[in-house]
Amino acid sequence: MDYFLDMAPTAKELLHELSRPGQHEVLRGDLGLVGLPGAVFTPQSGRSLPAVAFGHGWLQPAERYYYLLRHWASWGIVAAAPDTQRGPLQSHRLLAADLRTTLDILSGVPLGDGKISVHPERMGLAGHSTGGGCAVLAASQDERARGVVTLASAETLPSALDASNDCTMPAMHLYGGEDRVAPAVGHSEPLANAWAGAVQLRGIPAASHLGFTEGSHWSTLLIDGKPERKTARLVKALSTAFLLRVLTGTRAYDELLAADNPPKGTTLDLARPALAVR
């Protein structure tokens, strides 16, 4: 009978676990105190932690992604988002530079009254829409990036698609099946196909472009979609499993990332090859 007690959790069970807050209490800080507008979320304490810098989408304030940054921090990942390049003439080059500066801050500035430190070889990049494209631009120029997550990634200028040829770190690209702003066929799909490193392309068929955000904002008058709780739940679980895998080597959630059993409500369109771990 002990056999049943030792059975590994299923993908469904892991999805439920990782979609809920982790064991860490979360602190919020202000990147503006060190010269860059934005926010940082950290566990209450911890040494040599993994960290992620997140790029916001076109016209989106960073606070529309706080749900995700807070969630990552609850699972032991320091997460920060610069709140720059908010205007309609967003500079993708400058936002990518701000993401790299955010990594500088996370790895070089004392956090949490000195109780928190980030390991310089456990850092990643992420982003939504053009912020996802900017994360790719930043990753192509920064060898510190050990993993990339994009949500409904959109093409940028300079081209994130071209930059993906220089990205040898693992990546997970998530797209929405109801995305009319950056449909996968012209954005996430070619990005994943051109990726130089290990890559997964996953779809959430019911998700819209703004389904990856939270809260209300006037930009919904211009951009198709709205925040979606089911999308947020899937994003939290899948991205957390991926980041823990590639930034810390945690294998406890591999079943959720397995190529042969995508979670309900998602598709796995590409997995090439197995995920690499630093």
C-alpha positions as CSV (number, residue, x, y, z in Angstrom):
1,M,0.0,0.0,0.0
2,D,3.0,2.3,0.5
3,Y,3.3,2.4,-3.3
4,F,0.4,4.8,-3.6
5,L,1.9,7.1,-1.0
6,D,5.1,7.4,-3.2
7,M,3.4,8.1,-6.5
8,A,4.6,11.3,-8.2
9,P,2.0,14.0,-8.5
10,T,0.2,14.4,-11.8
11,A,0.4,17.4,-14.1
12,K,-3.1,18.4,-12.9
13,E,-2.0,18.3,-9.3
14,L,1.1,20.3,-10.1
15,L,-0.9,22.9,-12.0
16,H,-3.1,23.3,-9.0
17,E,-0.1,23.6,-6.7
18,L,1.8,26.1,-8.8
19,S,-1.2,28.3,-9.5
20,R,-1.5,29.0,-5.8
21,P,0.9,31.3,-3.8
22,G,4.1,29.6,-2.7
23,Q,5.4,29.4,0.9
24,H,7.2,32.8,1.0
25,E,5.8,36.0,2.4
26,V,6.3,38.7,-0.3
27,L,7.8,42.2,0.1
28,R,7.3,45.0,-2.5
29,G,9.9,47.6,-3.2
30,D,10.4,50.6,-5.4
31,L,13.0,50.5,-8.2
32,G,12.7,54.3,-8.3
33,L,14.8,54.5,-5.1
34,V,17.8,53.4,-7.2
35,G,17.0,55.5,-10.3
36,L,14.7,53.4,-12.4
37,P,10.8,53.8,-12.2
38,G,9.2,50.4,-11.4
39,A,8.6,47.8,-8.8
40,V,10.4,44.8,-7.3
41,F,8.8,41.9,-5.5
42,T,10.9,39.6,-3.3
43,P,10.6,36.8,-0.8
44,Q,10.9,38.1,2.8
45,S,14.5,36.8,2.9
46,G,16.9,34.5,1.1
47,R,20.4,34.3,-0.3
48,S,21.5,33.6,-3.9
49,L,17.9,33.7,-5.2
50,P,16.9,33.5,-8.8
51,A,15.5,36.7,-10.4
52,V,13.5,37.8,-13.4
53,A,13.1,41.2,-15.0
54,F,9.8,41.7,-16.7
55,G,8.9,43.9,-19.7
56,H,5.4,45.4,-20.0
57,G,3.3,45.6,-23.1
58,W,2.5,48.6,-25.3
59,L,0.7,51.3,-23.3
60,Q,0.5,49.0,-20.3
61,P,1.6,50.1,-16.8
62,A,3.8,47.6,-15.0
63,E,1.2,47.2,-12.3
64,R,-1.0,45.2,-14.7
65,Y,1.5,42.4,-14.1
66,Y,2.0,42.6,-10.4
67,Y,-0.1,39.5,-9.9
68,L,2.5,37.5,-11.7
69,L,5.5,39.2,-10.1
70,R,4.0,38.7,-6.7
71,H,3.3,35.1,-7.5
72,W,6.9,34.4,-8.6
73,A,8.2,36.1,-5.4
74,S,6.0,33.8,-3.3
75,W,7.8,30.9,-4.9
76,G,11.3,32.3,-4.1
77,I,12.0,34.2,-7.3
78,V,12.9,37.9,-7.1
79,A,10.8,39.7,-9.8
80,A,11.0,43.3,-11.0
81,A,9.4,45.4,-13.8
82,P,10.7,48.7,-15.0
83,D,7.8,51.1,-15.6
84,T,9.4,53.0,-18.5
85,Q,8.6,53.5,-22.2
86,R,4.8,53.8,-21.4
87,G,3.9,56.1,-24.3
88,P,2.5,55.3,-27.7
89,L,5.9,55.7,-29.3
90,Q,7.5,53.1,-27.1
91,S,11.2,52.6,-27.8
92,H,11.8,48.9,-27.8
93,R,15.6,49.4,-27.8
94,L,15.4,51.5,-24.6
95,L,13.0,49.2,-22.9
96,A,15.3,46.3,-23.6
97,A,18.1,48.4,-22.1
98,D,16.0,49.1,-19.0
99,L,15.4,45.4,-18.6
100,R,19.2,44.8,-18.6
101,T,19.6,47.7,-16.1
102,T,17.0,46.0,-13.9
103,L,19.2,42.9,-13.9
104,D,22.1,45.1,-12.8
105,I,20.0,46.4,-9.9
106,L,18.7,43.0,-8.8
107,S,22.2,41.5,-8.7
108,G,24.1,44.5,-7.5
109,V,21.9,46.4,-5.0
110,P,21.1,45.2,-1.5
111,L,17.5,44.2,-1.3
112,G,15.2,43.7,1.8
113,D,17.5,45.5,4.2
114,G,20.3,43.3,3.2
115,K,18.4,40.1,3.9
116,I,18.0,39.2,0.2
117,S,20.6,38.6,-2.5
118,V,20.4,37.4,-6.1
119,H,22.7,34.9,-7.6
120,P,24.3,36.4,-10.8
121,E,24.0,33.1,-12.7
122,R,20.3,32.6,-11.9
123,M,18.7,35.5,-13.7
124,G,16.1,35.5,-16.5
125,L,13.9,37.8,-18.6
126,A,10.2,37.8,-19.3
127,G,7.6,40.1,-20.8
128,H,4.2,40.5,-22.4
129,S,3.5,41.7,-26.0
130,T,6.2,44.1,-27.1
131,G,7.7,43.7,-23.6
132,G,8.1,40.1,-24.5
133,G,9.9,41.1,-27.7
134,C,12.1,43.5,-25.7
135,A,12.9,40.6,-23.3
136,V,14.2,38.7,-26.3
137,L,16.3,41.7,-27.4
138,A,17.8,42.0,-24.0
139,A,18.5,38.3,-23.7
140,S,20.3,38.3,-27.1
141,Q,22.7,40.9,-25.7
142,D,23.1,39.7,-22.1
143,E,24.8,36.4,-21.3
144,R,23.4,36.6,-17.7
145,A,20.0,35.6,-19.0
146,R,19.6,31.9,-18.3
147,G,15.9,31.7,-19.3
148,V,13.2,33.7,-21.1
149,V,9.4,33.6,-20.8
150,T,7.2,35.6,-23.2
151,L,3.5,36.1,-23.1
152,A,1.7,36.9,-26.3
153,S,5.0,38.2,-27.7
154,A,4.9,40.9,-30.4
155,E,7.5,41.8,-32.9
156,T,9.7,44.8,-32.1
157,L,12.1,47.2,-33.8
158,P,14.9,46.1,-33.9
159,S,13.5,42.7,-34.6
160,A,13.0,40.2,-31.8
161,L,12.8,37.5,-34.4
162,D,16.2,38.3,-35.7
163,A,17.5,38.5,-32.1
164,S,16.2,35.0,-31.3
165,N,18.9,33.5,-33.5
166,D,21.4,34.6,-30.9
167,C,19.4,33.3,-27.9
168,T,20.9,30.1,-26.7
169,M,19.2,30.0,-23.3
170,P,16.0,28.0,-22.8
171,A,12.7,29.8,-23.5
172,M,9.0,29.3,-23.1
173,H,6.7,31.3,-25.4
174,L,3.0,31.4,-24.4
175,Y,0.4,32.7,-26.8
176,G,-3.3,33.3,-26.8
177,G,-5.5,31.5,-29.3
178,E,-7.9,34.5,-29.4
179,D,-5.2,37.1,-29.7
180,R,-6.1,39.5,-32.5
181,V,-3.2,41.9,-31.8
182,A,-0.2,39.5,-31.9
183,P,-1.5,36.2,-33.2
184,A,0.9,33.3,-32.9
185,V,1.3,32.7,-36.6
186,G,3.1,36.0,-37.1
187,H,4.7,36.5,-33.7
188,S,5.3,33.7,-31.2
189,E,5.4,30.9,-33.7
190,P,8.2,32.2,-35.9
191,L,10.0,33.4,-32.7
192,A,10.0,29.9,-31.3
193,N,11.0,28.3,-34.6
194,A,14.0,30.6,-34.9
195,W,15.1,30.2,-31.2
196,A,18.7,29.0,-31.0
197,G,18.3,27.2,-27.6
198,A,15.9,24.8,-26.1
199,V,12.4,26.1,-26.6
200,Q,8.7,25.4,-25.9
201,L,5.8,27.1,-27.7
202,R,2.6,26.7,-25.7
203,G,-0.9,28.0,-26.5
204,I,-3.8,29.0,-24.4
205,P,-6.6,28.7,-26.9
206,A,-9.2,30.8,-25.0
207,A,-6.8,33.6,-24.2
208,S,-6.9,37.1,-25.7
209,H,-4.0,39.6,-26.0
210,L,-4.9,41.3,-22.8
211,G,-5.9,38.1,-21.1
212,F,-2.3,38.0,-19.6
213,T,-2.9,41.3,-17.7
214,E,-4.9,42.1,-14.6
215,G,-7.0,45.1,-13.5
216,S,-8.7,47.9,-15.6
217,H,-6.9,50.4,-17.8
218,W,-8.0,52.9,-20.4
219,S,-5.9,51.0,-23.1
220,T,-8.6,48.4,-23.3
221,L,-10.5,50.9,-25.4
222,L,-7.7,50.5,-28.0
223,I,-6.4,47.0,-27.6
224,D,-8.4,43.8,-28.0
225,G,-9.1,41.6,-25.0
226,K,-9.5,41.8,-21.3
227,P,-7.9,40.2,-18.1
228,E,-8.9,36.6,-17.8
229,R,-8.6,34.6,-14.5
230,K,-8.2,31.3,-16.2
231,T,-5.4,32.6,-18.4
232,A,-3.7,34.1,-15.3
233,R,-3.9,30.8,-13.5
234,L,-2.3,28.8,-16.3
235,V,0.4,31.5,-16.8
236,K,1.3,31.5,-13.1
237,A,1.7,27.7,-13.0
238,L,3.5,27.1,-16.3
239,S,5.9,30.1,-16.0
240,T,6.8,29.3,-12.4
241,A,7.5,25.6,-13.2
242,F,9.7,26.7,-16.1
243,L,11.6,29.4,-14.2
244,L,12.3,27.1,-11.3
245,R,13.5,24.5,-13.7
246,V,15.9,26.6,-15.7
247,L,17.1,29.0,-13.1
248,T,17.4,26.7,-10.1
249,G,17.5,23.2,-11.5
250,T,14.3,22.2,-9.6
251,R,12.9,19.0,-11.2
252,A,9.8,18.6,-9.0
253,Y,7.5,20.1,-11.6
254,D,8.9,18.4,-14.7
255,E,5.7,16.6,-15.3
256,L,3.9,19.9,-15.8
257,L,6.5,20.8,-18.5
258,A,6.4,17.4,-20.2
259,A,5.9,17.3,-23.9
260,D,3.4,14.5,-23.9
261,N,0.8,15.8,-21.5
262,P,0.0,19.5,-21.8
263,P,-2.4,20.8,-19.0
264,K,-6.0,21.1,-19.8
265,G,-6.8,24.4,-21.5
266,T,-3.4,24.6,-23.2
267,T,-1.6,23.2,-26.2
268,L,2.1,22.3,-26.7
269,D,3.0,23.2,-30.3
270,L,6.7,22.9,-30.1
271,A,9.3,21.4,-27.7
272,R,12.8,21.4,-29.0
273,P,14.8,19.7,-27.4
274,A,14.5,18.8,-23.6
275,L,14.9,21.8,-21.3
276,A,18.5,22.7,-20.4
277,V,19.5,23.5,-16.8
278,R,22.4,25.6,-15.7
